[in-house]
Amino acid sequence: MNDPPDGGWSRGETFLQFLRRRGVSRREFLTFCGKMAACFGAAAALPPGSRALAQEMARKLSAAKRPSVIYLQLQECTGCLESLLRSGSSPIDRILLEQISLDYNELLMAPSGGAAEEVLRQAADRPHLLLVNGSVPLGQDGAFCTIGGDSAENLLRRAARKADAIMAVGACAEYGCVQAASPNLTGAVGVADVITDRPVVNISGCPPIAETITATLTYYLAYGHTPPLDGIGRPVFAYGQRIHDKCPRRASFDAGQFAERFDDENARRGYCLYRLGCKGPATFAPCATIEWNLGQSFPIKAGHPCLGCTERDFYDRMTPFYRRLPGFVVPGLGVEATANTIGVAAVAASVGGVLVHSAATVIAKKRAKKAQPETLPLAVLGDTDKATQEEDQKT
């Protein structure tokens, strides 16, 4: 895996020279750069999709050199790598992934045993890009996940020593995911809990959307460094907005129209899935914009609630998955603003004839209740939960 096959991207060749030799047209290349510009608008501090950003992306990516990549798989299910391998993509996406110097990956490489260990040793001794799937179990001195007789922690530390950049791909690598859920018997932690002397890019999700992974790699190739990150190390271009803000069912949420069961009439009409446990109002992810399988769909669009898999500790914080969390605070809308009160405020405003966006009219629960007509039944608001009614009566 160290040397590309005939026609592959050689180490001294630029990406543009390689594409020309492979017969990729200028139009295809610029189309790819335009798509990347749409993703990177927020990260590059330029208008998303702007011509200037697309031109900058084309210029920088043209001069990119072939990177050496080590891709570790630690305590995980292989779902993240399967997502990457089996996604639909453009010819340039495929070329980019197929022709990087993937020097080490246990799932894809031909060598095994001592030969595989030697490949890893050689690759780790020169500058490289490190991608990691899976959590790092610290319990029992790392006995829960060993590779070549050594612990996942030791393997990770050796591979990270000369890494130019480190990407934790998937929820397991970010913080531990299901293995770290209570009671966390293996002592699972994320990559950033072990590698603390430099930034770690967290590509969240269980699994992440493949295009998010390839876009992060593309940014690194073009700019020579990782993209701007949010407060927990995720690329802003992908995780800077809530699913709720771009949800195709958002209008139903604002109107207080909720499905009560998966098979009721409201579900058939495509109404909001919040009352069936949807965590979209508290989940930052690109699912509603990029979607899966070449933009075909994503869980909410297909009729299933968002489980919040891009948020930390979602197995503990977001469960039960199919039950709403009435006290769940929606980030960015104030400590008093829950998904319930946002919906109530929006409907009360529409009944009063005030046609404004609900996010701009979120108010405290008492003001929302006072503003709505006394004769307006809770059922109209899509809220028939007895406990919620009792809570409203107390206030």
C-alpha positions in Angstrom: 0.0 0.0 0.0 3.0 2.3 0.1 3.3 2.8 -3.7 0.3 3.6 -6.0 -0.5 1.3 -8.9 0.1 2.4 -12.5 -1.7 5.6 -13.0 -1.8 6.4 -9.3 -1.0 9.6 -7.6 2.8 9.7 -7.1 4.3 11.5 -4.2 6.0 14.3 -6.2 3.0 15.0 -8.4 0.4 17.7 -7.7 -3.3 16.9 -7.5 -4.0 18.8 -10.7 -1.3 17.0 -12.6 -2.6 13.7 -11.4 -6.2 14.6 -12.4 -5.1 15.6 -15.9 -3.3 12.4 -16.4 -6.4 10.5 -15.3 -8.5 12.3 -17.9 -10.5 14.5 -15.5 -11.7 17.6 -17.3 -11.3 21.1 -16.1 -15.1 21.4 -15.9 -15.3 18.4 -13.6 -12.6 19.8 -11.4 -14.2 23.2 -11.1 -17.6 21.6 -10.3 -15.9 19.7 -7.5 -14.3 22.9 -6.2 -17.7 24.6 -6.3 -19.2 21.9 -4.3 -16.5 22.2 -1.7 -16.9 26.0 -1.7 -20.5 25.5 -0.7 -19.4 23.4 2.3 -16.5 25.6 3.4 -18.1 29.0 3.2 -18.3 29.4 7.0 -14.9 27.8 7.6 -13.1 30.1 5.2 -14.8 33.3 6.2 -16.0 33.8 2.6 -19.6 33.7 1.3 -20.6 30.0 0.9 -20.7 29.0 -2.7 -19.1 32.2 -3.8 -17.0 32.3 -7.0 -14.0 33.7 -5.1 -14.0 30.8 -2.7 -14.4 28.3 -5.5 -11.4 29.8 -7.3 -9.4 29.8 -4.1 -10.2 26.2 -3.6 -9.2 25.3 -7.2 -5.9 27.2 -6.8 -5.0 25.6 -3.5 -6.1 22.1 -4.3 -4.3 22.1 -7.7 -1.0 22.4 -5.9 -1.7 19.8 -3.2 0.7 16.9 -2.8 -0.1 13.3 -2.1 -0.4 12.7 1.7 0.6 9.7 3.7 -2.3 8.4 5.8 -2.5 6.1 8.7 -6.0 4.9 9.5 -6.4 3.1 12.8 -9.4 1.1 13.9 -9.5 0.7 17.6 -12.5 -0.4 19.8 -15.3 0.0 17.2 -17.8 -1.7 14.9 -16.3 -0.7 11.5 -19.4 1.2 10.7 -17.6 4.5 10.1 -15.2 3.1 7.6 -18.0 1.2 5.9 -20.0 4.4 5.6 -17.0 6.0 3.9 -16.3 3.1 1.5 -19.9 2.5 0.5 -21.1 6.1 -0.1 -22.0 7.4 -3.5 -19.6 10.1 -4.7 -18.3 12.0 -7.7 -15.3 10.7 -9.7 -13.0 13.2 -8.0 -14.2 12.1 -4.6 -13.3 8.5 -5.4 -10.0 9.5 -6.9 -9.1 11.5 -3.8 -9.9 8.6 -1.5 -8.4 5.9 -3.7 -5.1 7.6 -4.4 -4.1 9.0 -1.1 -1.2 7.0 0.3 -3.2 4.9 2.7 -0.1 3.3 4.3 -1.9 1.5 7.1 -5.4 0.3 7.7 -6.2 -3.1 9.1 -9.5 -3.6 7.2 -8.1 -2.8 3.7 -4.4 -3.7 3.7 -3.0 -6.9 2.4 -0.2 -7.5 4.9 -0.9 -9.1 8.2 0.9 -10.1 11.4 4.5 -9.0 11.6 4.5 -7.5 8.1 1.6 -5.3 9.0 3.3 -4.1 12.2 6.4 -3.2 10.2 4.3 -1.2 7.7 2.8 0.8 10.6 6.3 1.4 12.2 7.7 2.8 8.9 4.6 4.9 8.2 4.6 6.3 11.8 8.2 7.4 11.5 7.5 10.0 8.8 5.0 12.9 8.6 1.5 11.7 8.0 -2.2 12.3 8.5 -3.7 10.2 11.2 -7.4 9.1 11.1 -8.8 7.1 13.9 -12.0 5.0 14.3 -13.0 3.7 17.6 -12.6 4.5 21.3 -9.6 3.9 23.5 -10.3 1.5 26.4 -8.1 2.3 29.4 -9.6 -0.3 31.8 -7.6 -3.3 32.8 -4.4 -1.7 31.3 -6.0 -1.7 27.8 -6.8 -5.4 27.8 -10.2 -4.9 26.1 -8.7 -3.9 22.7 -5.2 -5.1 21.7 -3.6 -5.1 18.3 -0.4 -7.1 17.7 -0.3 -7.8 21.4 -0.2 -4.1 22.3 -3.0 -1.9 23.8 -5.0 0.5 21.6 -3.6 3.4 23.8 0.0 2.6 23.1 -0.7 2.1 19.4 -2.5 5.4 19.2 0.3 7.3 21.0 3.0 5.8 18.6 0.9 6.7 15.5 0.2 10.2 16.7 3.9 11.1 17.5 4.7 12.5 14.1 1.2 13.1 12.8 0.7 16.5 11.1 -3.0 16.3 11.9 -5.3 13.9 13.8 -8.9 13.2 12.9 -11.2 11.3 15.2 -13.8 9.8 12.9 -17.1 8.8 14.5 -18.6 9.1 17.9 -16.5 6.3 19.3 -13.3 8.1 18.5 -14.7 11.4 19.6 -15.7 10.4 23.2 -16.3 6.7 23.4 -20.0 6.4 22.2 -21.8 3.2 23.2 -18.7 1.7 24.9 -18.5 4.8 27.1 -22.2 4.7 28.0 -22.9 4.0 31.7 -21.4 2.0 33.4 -18.5 2.1 30.8 -17.0 -1.2 31.8 -14.0 -0.9 29.5 -13.1 2.6 30.6 -13.5 3.9 27.0 -12.4 7.4 26.1 -12.0 9.4 23.0 -8.8 10.2 21.1 -8.6 13.7 22.5 -8.6 12.3 26.0 -5.3 10.5 25.2 -3.7 12.9 22.8 -3.8 16.2 24.7 -0.8 18.1 23.3 -2.4 19.2 20.0 -5.9 19.7 18.5 -7.9 16.7 17.4 -10.6 17.1 14.7 -13.8 15.3 15.8 -15.9 14.2 12.9 -19.0 13.4 14.9 -21.7 10.8 14.1 -22.6 7.2 14.6 -21.5 6.9 11.8 -20.7 10.3 10.2 -21.9 11.1 6.7 -19.1 10.0 4.3 -19.0 13.4 2.5 -18.2 15.1 5.8 -15.1 12.9 6.1 -14.0 13.5 2.5 -14.7 17.3 2.8 -12.5 17.5 5.9 -9.7 15.6 4.1 -10.1 18.0 1.1 -9.8 21.0 3.3 -6.6 19.7 4.8 -5.2 19.0 1.3 -6.1 22.4 0.0 -5.1 24.6 3.0 -2.4 22.4 4.7 -4.2 22.6 8.1 -7.4 21.4 9.6 -10.6 23.5 9.2 -11.9 25.9 11.9 -13.5 23.9 14.8 -16.3 24.5 17.3 -16.0 24.3 21.0 -15.8 20.5 21.1 -13.4 20.1 18.1 -15.9 19.6 15.3 -15.5 21.3 11.8 -17.7 24.4 11.9 -18.7 24.0 8.2 -20.4 20.7 9.0 -21.6 21.0 12.6 -22.3 24.7 12.9 -26.1 24.4 12.5 -28.8 22.4 14.2 -30.7 19.8 12.2 -33.9 21.6 13.5 -33.0 24.8 11.6 -33.0 23.1 8.2 -35.5 20.3 8.9 -38.2 19.7 6.2 -40.7 19.2 9.0 -39.9 22.6 10.7 -43.1 24.2 9.5 -45.1 21.6 11.3 -43.2 22.1 14.5 -43.8 25.9 14.3 -47.5 25.2 13.7 -47.7 22.8 16.6 -48.5 19.8 14.3 -47.0 16.6 15.8 -47.2 12.9 15.1 -48.3 11.1 18.2 -47.5 7.6 16.9 -45.6 6.2 13.9 -48.8 5.0 12.3 -51.2 7.8 13.0 -52.6 10.2 10.4 -50.3 13.1 11.4 -47.3 10.8 10.7 -48.7 10.1 7.3 -49.0 13.8 6.6 -45.4 14.3 7.4 -45.9 16.3 10.6 -43.1 16.9 13.2 -41.6 13.9 15.0 -40.6 15.8 18.2 -43.3 14.0 20.3 -41.9 10.7 19.0 -38.5 11.5 20.5 -36.8 13.5 17.8 -33.7 15.2 19.1 -33.2 17.5 16.1 -33.8 20.7 18.1 -30.7 19.9 20.2 -28.5 18.2 17.5 -25.8 20.0 15.5 -25.1 18.0 12.3 -25.2 18.4 8.5 -27.8 15.6 7.9 -30.5 18.0 6.8 -28.3 19.8 4.3 -25.9 17.1 2.9 -28.2 14.1 3.6 -27.1 10.5 2.9 -26.5 8.5 -0.3 -25.9 11.4 -2.7 -28.4 13.6 -1.0 -31.3 11.1 -1.2 -32.6 11.3 2.4 -31.8 11.3 6.1 -33.7 9.8 9.1 -36.2 12.6 9.7 -37.0 12.9 6.0 -37.6 9.2 5.9 -40.0 9.3 8.9 -37.7 8.4 11.8 -36.8 10.7 14.7 -33.2 12.1 15.0 -31.4 10.3 17.8 -28.8 13.0 18.3 -25.9 10.7 17.4 -23.5 13.7 16.7 -23.9 15.0 20.3 -21.7 13.8 23.1 -22.9 11.0 25.4 -26.1 10.6 23.3 -26.6 7.1 24.5 -27.0 8.4 28.1 -28.4 11.9 27.4 -30.8 11.2 24.6 -32.5 8.1 25.8 -35.2 6.8 25.8 -34.8 7.4 22.1 -38.6 7.3 21.3 -39.7 9.6 24.1 -39.6 13.3 24.1 -37.5 15.2 26.7 -39.8 18.0 27.8 -37.1 19.8 29.8 -34.5 19.6 27.1 -32.9 23.0 26.5 -32.5 24.1 22.9 -28.9 25.6 22.5 -28.8 29.2 21.5 -32.4 30.1 22.4 -32.0 30.8 26.1 -32.2 28.6 29.2 -35.9 29.0 29.4 -36.6 28.0 25.8 -37.3 24.3 25.4 -38.7 22.7 22.2 -42.1 22.7 23.9 -42.2 26.4 24.6 -40.9 27.3 21.1 -43.8 25.4 19.6 -46.4 26.9 21.9 -45.1 30.4 21.3 -45.2 30.0 17.5 -48.8 28.7 17.6 -49.9 31.4 20.0 -48.4 34.0 17.7 -50.2 32.6 14.6 -53.6 32.5 16.4 -53.0 36.2 17.3 -52.3 37.1 13.7 -48.6 37.8 14.3 -46.8 36.3 11.3 -43.2 36.2 12.5 -40.6 33.5 12.7 -40.9 31.4 15.9 -37.2 31.5 16.7 -37.4 35.3 16.8 -40.5 35.3 19.1 -39.5 32.8 21.7 -40.6 34.0 25.1 -40.9 32.6 28.6 -43.7 30.0 29.2 -45.8 32.4 31.3 -45.9 35.1 28.6 -46.6 32.5 25.9 -49.6 31.1 27.9 -50.9 34.6 28.7 -50.7 35.6 25.0 -52.8 32.7 23.7 -56.7 32.8 23.9 -58.2 31.2 27.0 -60.4 28.9 24.9 -57.5 27.5 22.8 -57.3 23.8 23.7 -53.9 22.1 24.2 -54.8 19.5 21.6 -54.6 22.2 19.0 -51.0 22.8 20.0 -50.2 19.2 19.5 -49.6 18.8 23.2 -51.9 16.3 24.9 -49.3 14.8 27.3 -51.0 14.7 30.7 -47.8 15.5 32.6 -47.2 18.6 30.4 -50.8 19.7 31.0 -50.4 19.5 34.7 -47.1 21.4 34.5 -48.8 24.2 32.5 -51.7 24.3 35.0 -49.2 24.8 37.9 -47.6 27.8 36.1 
